[in-house]
Amino acid sequence: MGVSMGSRSSSRSRLSPRSSFTRAIFLSVFCMVVVLYSYPSTYTATPPTTQIASFQPQIIQPANHTVGSPVHKYTDCSLDPQRFQTLQQSYGLGDKIEYARRIIKFQRQDIGRKSITKINEELFPKGFDEVDVRNPPRAITCLKPYEVPVPASPYPTTVDASDLLFGISTTYKRLTDPETAPIKEWAHWLTDGHGKSNGGGLVLRLVDASSSEIEQATKQMKAFGIDVKVYASDSKIEMAKRYLSLLPTLYEDESRRNRKYLVMCDDDTFFPSMHALLNRLSEYDSTKDLYIGTLSEDVNNIERHGSQAFGGAGAFFSIPLAEKVAKHFDECSTDEKVNEANTGWGPQGDVLLRKCISEHTDVTLTMIRELHQLDIMGDPAGFYEAGLAPLSLHHFKGGIWHKANPYAGAQVIHACGEDCFLQRFQTQDDFVISNGFSVAYYPEGINFNLHQAEKTFTAAPDDYGWNLDFMLGPQRKNLLWTGRKVAWELKESFVQEDGAVRQTYIRKSDDVRWTYGEGGPRMFDRDGVLELLWTS
């Protein structure tokens, strides 16, 4: 009994306001209250983790922009009204749109590039915000950075392409027409991205160009940092012969002695990853006779034109082989030979060149499948969403061929390296990011083989269903008009001052692909804008 009373008495004395113990408790409680009230009430904490697979959604609500509440670049959820109005004017968006934004924080690691990388975290756990473009809110809901692993692949700034001299023939009109102008695309693979040559050279021939046009073209390209020489060519010369003559012209260039390969391509050929291209070429002995390229994806075109490098994908010639072609140019380009190169679609330069090589050497085509002629029509999504790492792209400027913007898509390599372009990330909430092309959502889940290309495109001119299978593999059925897929496609991409890359993907509510049945009800009644910011 005495012990019990003594305990109570001791407790009372220790809790007395005059007790140092009591004061310590009061001080501790006071500090805890101050900390809790000063900590942002809109932040929900989760345990720190270093494993990507264990991240849980951590919501950061719109920041309260008040004094004493600093805004971190990852948690700035403010909106720029002028930007929305610009997007509306550029892409015909409605007044009310669905909008979402996510920071993609990439982690460069010593890993290989996978066809698809699964991330065990939702990309948009809170869905999309409704935004009235006429009166947008000051801020939107945003999330913590979404972390993804990427290969520690090289950057364009470190490319040394001095082994390569390229040759292209086009017209001044195509060079300057906003719909076809290729100069900034050429600068992607001929410069370091900062206005300096990467060592690669270009010989450009402009058909029937005047001296002032040659001067202006040279000035424009040099302003981008392209090491270029521009000449005029004569349209009176048969096109196939003009094409063949480009290789001797490259061989006669004074820089040839310092090159390993002379490259012929079209004005709409795009090389997204120069390090990867050079690494692949380094596998071969350039001191030997080499004729490197790829076939068309369409077996119809191989049957029609033959087995040779299709020039739109890029055709690469070692210096020893180029010397032989230059030596035999006159006998390879007679009227008789030009007529023999007519495959029913007029004389073909690729065919004339292949015949010259086969008739005067023992060389046949060395094939690199990652080079792409891209003889496809219609919706190209199935190709660009297949997780491929193309070394070249072609026929992406519309007309009878497909429409895409690989230049905008490839801007992301300035942030996370060459392997990032078209790298795929599958999220827990059934989104697939095809980096630089689209963000696709599958409302019924991903219950199909992502390692097969979706057959959204067709062959030209006759599609038998299997034309493209040898080069691209049999394709799975497309999900257009099924209600099982919707995609936001890249429209804009630019490198910010801090080195991050901002991508803008757009989905139109009236896009006939995103319906329940062909010609059926729309999946969405509002346009959608989705923005990703890639940062380290």
C-alpha positions as CSV (number, residue, x, y, z in Angstrom):
1,M,0.0,0.0,0.0
2,G,2.8,2.3,0.8
3,V,4.5,1.6,-2.5
4,S,1.3,2.4,-4.4
5,M,0.7,5.7,-2.6
6,G,4.3,6.6,-3.0
7,S,4.0,6.0,-6.7
8,R,1.0,8.3,-7.0
9,S,2.7,10.9,-4.9
10,S,5.8,10.7,-7.1
11,S,3.7,11.0,-10.3
12,R,2.0,14.1,-9.0
13,S,5.2,15.8,-8.1
14,R,6.8,15.0,-11.4
15,L,3.8,16.5,-13.3
16,S,3.8,19.6,-11.2
17,P,4.1,22.8,-13.3
18,R,7.2,23.7,-11.4
19,S,8.9,20.3,-12.2
20,S,11.7,20.3,-14.7
21,F,10.4,17.0,-16.1
22,T,7.0,18.6,-16.7
23,R,8.5,21.6,-18.4
24,A,10.5,19.3,-20.7
25,I,7.3,17.5,-21.7
26,F,5.4,20.7,-22.4
27,L,8.4,22.0,-24.5
28,S,8.4,18.8,-26.5
29,V,4.7,18.8,-27.2
30,F,4.9,22.5,-28.2
31,C,7.7,21.8,-30.7
32,M,5.7,18.9,-32.2
33,V,2.6,21.1,-32.6
34,V,4.7,23.8,-34.3
35,V,6.2,21.3,-36.7
36,L,2.9,19.8,-37.6
37,Y,1.3,23.2,-38.3
38,S,4.2,24.5,-40.3
39,Y,4.5,21.4,-42.5
40,P,2.4,21.6,-45.7
41,S,-1.0,20.1,-44.9
42,T,-1.5,19.1,-48.5
43,Y,1.4,16.7,-48.6
44,T,0.9,13.0,-47.8
45,A,4.1,11.3,-46.8
46,T,5.1,7.8,-47.8
47,P,8.1,5.7,-46.7
48,P,11.3,6.4,-48.6
49,T,12.3,3.7,-51.0
50,T,15.0,3.0,-53.5
51,Q,13.2,0.3,-55.4
52,I,11.2,1.4,-58.4
53,A,8.9,-1.6,-58.0
54,S,7.8,-0.5,-54.5
55,F,6.8,3.1,-55.2
56,Q,3.2,3.9,-54.1
57,P,1.3,7.0,-55.5
58,Q,2.2,10.1,-53.5
59,I,-0.1,12.9,-54.3
60,I,1.0,16.5,-54.2
61,Q,-2.0,18.8,-54.4
62,P,-1.8,22.2,-56.1
63,A,0.7,24.3,-54.3
64,N,-0.5,27.2,-52.1
65,H,1.6,30.0,-53.5
66,T,1.9,32.1,-50.3
67,V,4.8,33.8,-48.6
68,G,7.0,31.2,-46.8
69,S,5.8,28.3,-49.1
70,P,8.6,27.7,-51.6
71,V,7.8,26.1,-54.9
72,H,10.1,23.3,-56.0
73,K,10.4,22.7,-59.7
74,Y,9.0,19.1,-59.3
75,T,5.9,20.3,-57.3
76,D,5.0,23.5,-59.2
77,C,1.5,22.8,-60.3
78,S,0.8,26.2,-61.8
79,L,-0.7,26.6,-65.2
80,D,0.2,29.1,-68.0
81,P,-3.1,30.3,-69.5
82,Q,-1.3,31.7,-72.6
83,R,0.2,28.3,-73.3
84,F,-3.2,26.6,-73.3
85,Q,-4.6,29.2,-75.7
86,T,-1.6,28.7,-78.0
87,L,-2.2,24.9,-78.0
88,Q,-5.9,25.5,-78.7
89,Q,-5.1,27.6,-81.7
90,S,-2.4,25.3,-83.0
91,Y,-4.4,22.0,-82.7
92,G,-8.0,23.1,-82.8
93,L,-8.8,22.1,-79.2
94,G,-12.2,22.7,-77.7
95,D,-12.7,25.3,-74.9
96,K,-12.9,22.5,-72.3
97,I,-10.2,19.9,-72.2
98,E,-8.9,17.1,-70.0
99,Y,-5.3,17.8,-68.9
100,A,-2.6,15.9,-67.0
101,R,1.0,16.5,-66.3
102,R,3.7,14.2,-64.9
103,I,7.4,14.7,-64.2
104,I,9.4,11.6,-65.5
105,K,12.5,11.4,-63.5
106,F,14.9,9.1,-65.3
107,Q,17.7,7.1,-63.7
108,R,20.6,6.4,-66.0
109,Q,21.8,2.9,-65.3
110,D,24.3,0.4,-66.7
111,I,21.5,-1.7,-68.3
112,G,20.5,-2.7,-71.8
113,R,17.6,-1.2,-73.7
114,K,14.5,-3.4,-73.3
115,S,11.6,-3.5,-75.7
116,I,9.4,-2.7,-72.8
117,T,10.1,-1.8,-69.1
118,K,7.3,-2.4,-66.6
119,I,7.0,0.1,-63.7
120,N,4.9,-1.0,-60.7
121,E,3.3,2.4,-60.2
122,E,0.3,4.2,-61.6
123,L,1.0,7.0,-64.1
124,F,-2.2,9.0,-63.4
125,P,-3.8,7.6,-60.2
126,K,-6.0,10.7,-59.9
127,G,-7.1,10.8,-63.5
128,F,-7.2,14.1,-65.5
129,D,-8.2,17.6,-64.6
130,E,-10.9,19.4,-66.4
131,V,-9.6,22.7,-67.7
132,D,-11.6,25.5,-69.3
133,V,-9.1,27.1,-71.7
134,R,-11.0,30.4,-71.5
135,N,-10.6,30.6,-67.8
136,P,-8.1,28.0,-66.6
137,P,-7.4,27.4,-62.9
138,R,-4.2,28.8,-61.5
139,A,-3.0,25.3,-60.6
140,I,-3.8,21.6,-61.2
141,T,-3.3,18.4,-59.4
142,C,0.1,17.0,-59.9
143,L,2.1,14.0,-58.6
144,K,5.5,13.3,-57.3
145,P,8.1,12.5,-60.0
146,Y,7.6,9.2,-61.8
147,E,10.9,7.3,-61.7
148,V,12.0,5.1,-64.6
149,P,15.3,3.4,-65.4
150,V,17.0,4.1,-68.7
151,P,20.3,2.9,-70.2
152,A,23.2,5.2,-69.7
153,S,23.4,5.7,-73.4
154,P,25.5,8.5,-74.9
155,Y,24.4,12.0,-75.8
156,P,24.5,13.8,-79.2
157,T,27.0,16.2,-77.9
158,T,29.7,13.5,-77.8
159,V,29.2,12.1,-81.4
160,D,32.2,12.0,-83.7
161,A,30.7,11.3,-87.2
162,S,33.8,12.3,-89.1
163,D,33.9,8.8,-90.6
164,L,30.8,9.6,-92.7
165,L,30.2,11.8,-95.7
166,F,26.5,12.0,-96.8
167,G,25.0,12.8,-100.2
168,I,21.5,14.0,-100.8
169,S,19.7,15.3,-103.9
170,T,16.5,17.4,-103.6
171,T,15.0,20.7,-104.8
172,Y,15.2,24.2,-103.3
173,K,11.4,24.2,-103.0
174,R,11.4,21.0,-100.9
175,L,14.3,22.4,-98.9
176,T,12.4,25.6,-98.0
177,D,8.7,24.4,-98.0
178,P,7.5,24.4,-94.3
179,E,5.7,21.0,-95.0
180,T,8.9,19.3,-96.2
181,A,11.8,21.4,-95.0
182,P,14.4,19.0,-93.7
183,I,17.3,21.2,-92.5
184,K,16.6,21.0,-88.8
185,E,16.2,17.2,-89.2
186,W,19.5,17.0,-90.9
187,A,21.0,19.1,-88.1
188,H,19.9,16.4,-85.7
189,W,22.3,13.9,-87.1
190,L,25.0,16.2,-88.5
191,T,25.6,18.5,-85.5
192,D,26.0,18.2,-81.7
193,G,22.6,19.8,-81.2
194,H,24.2,23.1,-80.2
195,G,25.1,24.6,-83.5
196,K,28.4,22.8,-84.1
197,S,29.2,20.1,-86.7
198,N,29.7,16.6,-85.3
199,G,32.2,15.9,-88.0
200,G,29.8,14.4,-90.5
201,G,29.8,16.0,-93.9
202,L,27.1,16.7,-96.4
203,V,27.2,17.1,-100.2
204,L,23.8,18.5,-101.3
205,R,22.7,18.7,-104.9
206,L,19.8,21.0,-105.7
207,V,18.1,20.2,-109.0
208,D,18.0,23.2,-111.3
209,A,19.0,25.6,-108.5
210,S,20.2,29.1,-109.2
211,S,23.4,30.5,-107.8
212,S,21.4,32.7,-105.3
213,E,19.4,29.6,-104.2
214,I,22.7,27.7,-103.7
215,E,24.1,30.6,-101.7
216,Q,21.0,30.9,-99.6
217,A,20.8,27.2,-98.9
218,T,24.4,27.0,-97.9
219,K,23.9,30.0,-95.5
220,Q,20.9,28.4,-93.9
221,M,22.5,25.1,-93.2
222,K,25.8,26.5,-92.0
223,A,23.7,28.6,-89.5
224,F,22.6,25.2,-88.0
225,G,26.2,24.1,-87.8
226,I,26.0,21.7,-90.8
227,D,29.3,21.1,-92.7
228,V,27.8,21.3,-96.2
229,K,28.8,21.8,-99.8
230,V,25.9,22.7,-102.2
231,Y,25.9,22.1,-105.9
232,A,23.4,22.4,-108.7
233,S,22.3,19.4,-110.8
234,D,20.5,19.2,-114.1
235,S,16.9,17.9,-114.4
236,K,17.5,17.0,-118.0
237,I,19.7,14.1,-116.8
238,E,17.6,11.0,-116.1
239,M,16.9,10.8,-112.4
240,A,18.3,7.3,-112.0
241,K,21.6,8.5,-113.6
242,R,21.7,11.6,-111.4
243,Y,21.3,9.3,-108.4
244,L,24.1,7.0,-109.5
245,S,26.4,10.0,-110.2
246,L,26.1,11.1,-106.6
247,L,28.4,8.4,-105.4
248,P,31.3,9.4,-107.7
249,T,30.7,13.0,-106.5
250,L,31.1,11.9,-102.9
251,Y,34.2,9.9,-103.8
252,E,35.7,13.0,-105.5
253,D,35.2,15.2,-102.5
254,E,38.4,16.3,-100.9
255,S,37.3,15.1,-97.5
256,R,37.0,11.5,-98.7
257,R,40.5,10.6,-97.7
258,N,39.5,11.1,-94.1
259,R,36.2,9.1,-94.3
260,K,35.3,5.5,-93.9
261,Y,31.9,5.4,-95.5
262,L,30.1,7.4,-98.2
263,V,26.3,7.5,-97.5
264,M,23.5,8.1,-99.9
265,C,20.0,8.8,-98.6
266,D,16.8,10.8,-99.3
267,D,15.9,14.3,-98.1
268,D,13.4,12.7,-95.8
269,T,15.8,10.2,-94.2
270,F,16.2,10.6,-90.5
271,F,19.0,9.0,-88.3
272,P,17.8,9.4,-84.7
273,S,20.8,7.9,-82.9
274,M,24.2,8.6,-84.4
275,H,26.2,6.8,-81.7
276,A,24.2,3.6,-82.3
277,L,24.6,3.9,-86.1
278,L,28.4,4.4,-85.8
279,N,28.7,1.6,-83.4
280,R,26.9,-0.7,-85.8
281,L,29.1,0.3,-88.7
282,S,32.2,-0.3,-86.6
283,E,31.4,-4.0,-86.7
284,Y,32.5,-4.1,-90.3
285,D,35.9,-3.7,-91.9
286,S,35.7,-0.5,-93.9
287,T,38.9,-1.3,-95.8
288,K,37.0,-4.0,-97.7
289,D,34.4,-3.6,-100.4
290,L,31.2,-3.0,-98.5
291,Y,27.6,-2.2,-99.7
292,I,25.5,-1.8,-96.6
293,G,21.7,-1.1,-96.4
294,T,18.4,-2.8,-96.0
295,L,15.5,-4.1,-98.1
296,S,12.0,-2.6,-98.2
297,E,9.7,-3.9,-95.4
298,D,7.2,-4.7,-98.2
299,V,8.0,-7.9,-100.1
300,N,6.0,-6.5,-103.0
301,N,8.7,-3.9,-103.5
302,I,11.5,-6.5,-103.3
303,E,9.7,-8.5,-106.0
304,R,9.1,-5.4,-108.1
305,H,12.5,-3.7,-107.8
306,G,14.9,-6.5,-106.7
307,S,17.3,-7.1,-103.8
308,Q,19.3,-4.0,-103.1
309,A,19.7,-1.2,-100.6
310,F,16.6,0.9,-100.7
311,G,18.0,4.4,-100.5
312,G,15.5,6.0,-98.3
313,A,16.8,3.9,-95.4
314,G,20.4,5.0,-96.2
315,A,22.9,3.2,-98.3
316,F,26.5,2.9,-97.1
317,F,29.6,2.4,-99.3
318,S,33.1,1.7,-98.1
319,I,35.7,3.9,-99.9
320,P,37.2,0.9,-101.8
321,L,33.8,0.0,-103.3
322,A,33.0,3.6,-104.1
323,E,36.2,3.9,-106.0
324,K,35.1,1.0,-108.2
325,V,31.7,2.5,-108.9
326,A,33.3,5.8,-109.8
327,K,35.7,4.1,-112.1
328,H,32.8,2.3,-113.9
329,F,30.3,5.1,-113.8
330,D,30.3,5.8,-117.6
331,E,29.6,2.2,-118.6
332,C,27.1,1.8,-115.7
333,S,25.0,4.8,-116.8
334,T,24.5,4.3,-120.5
335,D,21.0,4.6,-121.9
336,E,20.9,0.8,-122.2
337,K,21.7,0.4,-118.5
338,V,19.3,3.1,-117.5
339,N,16.5,1.3,-119.4
340,E,17.4,-2.0,-117.7
341,A,16.8,-0.3,-114.4
342,N,13.2,0.4,-115.3
343,T,11.1,-1.9,-113.1
344,G,7.8,-0.7,-114.5
345,W,7.8,2.4,-112.4
346,G,10.4,4.2,-114.4
347,P,14.2,3.8,-114.1
348,Q,15.2,3.3,-110.5
349,G,18.4,4.7,-109.1
350,D,18.7,2.0,-106.4
351,V,18.5,-0.6,-109.1
352,L,21.0,1.1,-111.4
353,L,23.4,1.3,-108.5
354,R,23.0,-2.3,-107.5
355,K,23.5,-3.5,-111.1
356,C,26.7,-1.5,-111.4
357,I,28.0,-3.1,-108.2
358,S,27.0,-6.6,-109.2
359,E,28.3,-6.4,-112.7
360,H,31.8,-5.0,-111.8
361,T,32.4,-6.6,-108.3
362,D,31.6,-9.7,-106.4
363,V,29.9,-7.6,-103.7
364,T,26.3,-8.1,-102.5
365,L,24.2,-6.3,-100.0
366,T,25.2,-6.4,-96.3
367,M,21.9,-6.0,-94.5
368,I,21.2,-4.0,-91.3
369,R,17.6,-4.6,-90.3
370,E,17.5,-1.6,-88.0
371,L,17.7,0.7,-91.0
372,H,14.1,1.3,-92.2
373,Q,12.8,2.3,-95.6
374,L,9.3,2.4,-94.1
375,D,7.2,1.7,-97.2
376,I,4.0,1.8,-95.1
377,M,0.7,3.8,-95.5
378,G,-1.9,4.9,-93.0
379,D,-1.6,5.1,-89.3
380,P,2.1,4.4,-88.4
381,A,1.4,3.9,-84.6
382,G,2.0,0.2,-84.7
383,F,5.5,0.7,-85.9
384,Y,6.5,3.5,-83.6
385,E,4.8,1.9,-80.6
386,A,6.6,-1.5,-81.1
387,G,9.6,-0.7,-78.8
388,L,12.1,-0.8,-81.7
389,A,15.4,1.1,-81.8
390,P,15.6,2.2,-85.4
391,L,18.9,3.4,-86.9
392,S,17.0,5.2,-89.7
393,L,13.5,6.3,-90.5
394,H,12.0,7.4,-93.9
395,H,8.7,8.3,-95.6
396,F,7.3,10.1,-92.6
397,K,6.1,13.3,-94.3
398,G,2.8,12.2,-95.5
399,G,1.5,12.2,-99.0
400,I,0.9,8.6,-100.0
401,W,3.1,7.5,-97.1
402,H,2.6,7.9,-93.3
403,K,2.8,11.0,-91.2
404,A,5.1,11.3,-88.2
405,N,7.5,13.7,-86.5
406,P,10.6,11.8,-85.4
407,Y,12.6,15.0,-85.1
408,A,10.3,16.2,-82.3
409,G,10.2,12.7,-80.8
410,A,14.0,12.4,-80.7
411,Q,14.5,15.6,-78.8
412,V,14.2,13.6,-75.6
413,I,17.6,12.1,-76.2
414,H,19.2,15.4,-75.2
415,A,17.9,14.7,-71.7
416,C,18.2,10.9,-71.1
417,G,20.4,9.7,-73.9
418,E,20.0,8.1,-77.4
419,D,18.4,4.9,-76.2
420,C,15.4,6.8,-74.7
421,F,13.8,7.5,-78.1
422,L,10.8,5.1,-78.6
423,Q,11.7,3.2,-75.4
424,R,8.5,1.9,-73.9
425,F,7.3,2.0,-70.3
426,Q,4.3,0.0,-69.2
427,T,2.6,1.4,-66.1
428,Q,0.5,-0.2,-63.4
429,D,-2.7,1.6,-64.6
430,D,-2.4,0.2,-68.1
431,F,-0.7,3.1,-69.9
432,V,2.2,2.5,-72.3
433,I,4.6,5.4,-72.9
434,S,6.3,5.0,-76.3
435,N,8.8,7.8,-75.6
436,G,8.6,10.5,-78.3
437,F,5.6,9.1,-80.1
438,S,2.6,8.4,-77.9
439,V,1.1,7.6,-74.5
440,A,-1.5,4.9,-75.0
441,Y,-4.1,3.8,-72.5
442,Y,-5.8,0.4,-72.5
443,P,-9.1,0.6,-70.5
444,E,-9.7,-3.1,-70.5
445,G,-6.1,-4.0,-69.6
446,I,-3.1,-5.1,-71.6
447,N,-4.1,-8.7,-72.4
448,F,-2.2,-9.0,-75.7
449,N,1.4,-9.5,-76.8
450,L,3.2,-6.2,-76.7
451,H,6.2,-7.8,-78.4
452,Q,4.2,-7.9,-81.7
453,A,3.6,-4.7,-83.6
454,E,0.0,-3.6,-83.9
455,K,-1.2,-3.7,-87.5
456,T,-2.4,-0.1,-87.7
457,F,-0.7,0.4,-91.1
458,T,-0.9,-1.1,-94.5
459,A,1.5,-1.9,-97.4
460,A,1.4,-0.1,-100.7
461,P,0.0,-0.5,-103.2
462,D,-1.3,-4.1,-102.7
463,D,-1.7,-5.4,-99.1
464,Y,-2.1,-9.1,-98.9
465,G,-1.9,-9.2,-95.2
466,W,1.5,-10.7,-95.0
467,N,3.6,-8.2,-97.0
468,L,5.4,-6.8,-94.0
469,D,5.8,-10.0,-92.0
470,F,9.3,-10.9,-92.9
471,M,10.8,-7.6,-91.9
472,L,8.5,-6.6,-89.0
473,G,7.2,-10.0,-87.9
474,P,3.6,-11.0,-88.0
475,Q,1.5,-8.1,-86.6
476,R,-1.3,-8.5,-84.0
477,K,-4.8,-7.2,-84.8
478,N,-5.2,-3.5,-84.3
479,L,-7.4,-2.1,-81.5
480,L,-8.8,0.8,-83.5
481,W,-12.6,1.3,-83.1
482,T,-12.7,-1.2,-80.3
483,G,-12.9,1.0,-77.3
484,R,-9.9,-1.0,-75.9
485,K,-7.3,1.7,-76.7
486,V,-6.8,5.4,-76.9
487,A,-3.6,7.3,-77.5
488,W,-2.3,10.8,-77.0
489,E,0.2,11.5,-79.7
490,L,3.3,13.7,-79.6
491,K,2.8,17.2,-81.1
492,E,5.5,19.3,-79.5
493,S,8.8,18.6,-77.7
494,F,11.5,21.0,-76.7
495,V,14.6,21.2,-74.6
496,Q,14.4,23.6,-71.7
497,E,17.1,25.8,-70.3
498,D,17.7,23.4,-67.4
499,G,18.2,20.5,-69.8
500,A,14.8,18.9,-69.2
501,V,12.7,18.0,-72.2
502,R,9.0,18.9,-72.2
503,Q,6.7,16.8,-74.4
504,T,3.1,17.6,-75.3
505,Y,0.8,14.8,-76.3
506,I,-2.7,15.4,-77.7
507,R,-5.8,13.4,-78.2
508,K,-8.7,14.8,-80.2
509,S,-12.3,13.8,-79.1
510,D,-13.3,13.5,-82.8
511,D,-10.5,11.2,-83.7
512,V,-12.3,8.4,-85.6
513,R,-9.9,5.8,-84.2
514,W,-11.1,6.2,-80.6
515,T,-14.7,5.0,-80.9
516,Y,-16.9,2.0,-79.8
517,G,-17.1,0.4,-83.2
518,E,-16.2,1.9,-86.6
519,G,-18.3,5.0,-86.9
520,G,-19.7,4.3,-83.4
521,P,-20.0,6.5,-80.3
522,R,-16.9,8.4,-79.3
523,M,-14.8,7.3,-76.3
524,F,-14.4,10.9,-75.2
525,D,-16.4,14.1,-75.5
526,R,-13.5,16.4,-74.8
527,D,-10.0,16.9,-76.3
528,G,-7.1,15.8,-74.1
529,V,-3.6,17.2,-73.4
530,L,-1.0,15.2,-71.6
531,E,2.5,16.6,-70.8
532,L,5.6,14.8,-69.7
533,L,8.7,16.5,-68.4
534,W,11.8,14.3,-68.6
535,T,14.4,15.3,-66.1
536,S,17.3,13.7,-64.1
